[in-house]
């Protein structure tokens, strides 16, 4: 009976250690994912030559148009800017 209890306690410790390792790995992967997403967003902004002055307007459009086709709005905005030049 004592041997069985000792074995169960040992198994519990092993599982707790694994859980801790997995939680640490998960946290690391989540940070890596966030970093990559941020880099992707920066890349998109640079490819479209968005400067820091235009960013608040673009973010406002995203907020107002959640769920709709935002790229069309951005293209329309670019066309309006080109017409003003």
N, C-alpha and C positions, 0 to 999 in steps of 0.2 A: 504494500500500500504506500509506504514512504517513498519507494523507488518511483512509483507512478507519479506521485505529487512532485518529486524532484524533477522528473522528466518534463512534466507539464510546465513547471516554472521555467525551466531551461528553454523550452520551446517558446514561451511567452516572451522571454528576453530576446531571443533571436528575431522574432517577428517584430518586436518593438524597434530593434536596431534596423531592420529592413525598412520599416515604415519611416523612420528618421532619415535613412539614406534616400528613399524615394521622395520624401518631402523636400529634401535639399536639392535633389536633381530636378524636381518639378519647378521649384523656385528659380533655379538657374536657367531652365529651358524657357520659362515664362519671360524672364528678363531678356534672354537672347531673342525671343520672338518679338518683344516690344522694340528692342533696338533695331531689328531688321525692318519692322514696319515703319519706324521713324525714318530710317534711311531711304526706304521706298518712297515715302511721302516727300522727302527732301528732293529726291531724284526727279519725281514728277514735277515739282515746282520749278526746279532748274531747267528741265526740258522745255517747259512752257514759258520760260523766262519771266516767271512771276517774281516781282521784287517785293521787298518787305512792306512797302506802302500799299500794295494791292491785296495783300494777304487778309487783312480784316474784312474787306469787301467780299472776297471769295468765301471766307468762313461764314459770313452772314448769309450768303446765298445757300451754302450747304445747309445751314440751320433752317432757313425758310423753306427750302425745297426738299427736305428729307423724304426719301422714297421716290423722288422723281429723277429725271435724267439731268443731273447737274452739269455734265460736260456740255450739253446744248446751251445752257445758260452762260457758261464760261465762254463758249465760242461766240455767242451773241454779244457778250460784253466786249470781247476782243474786237469784233466787227464795229461796234459803236466807237471804241477808242480809235480804231483806224480811220473812221469817218471824221472824227474830230481833229485829226492831224492834218 
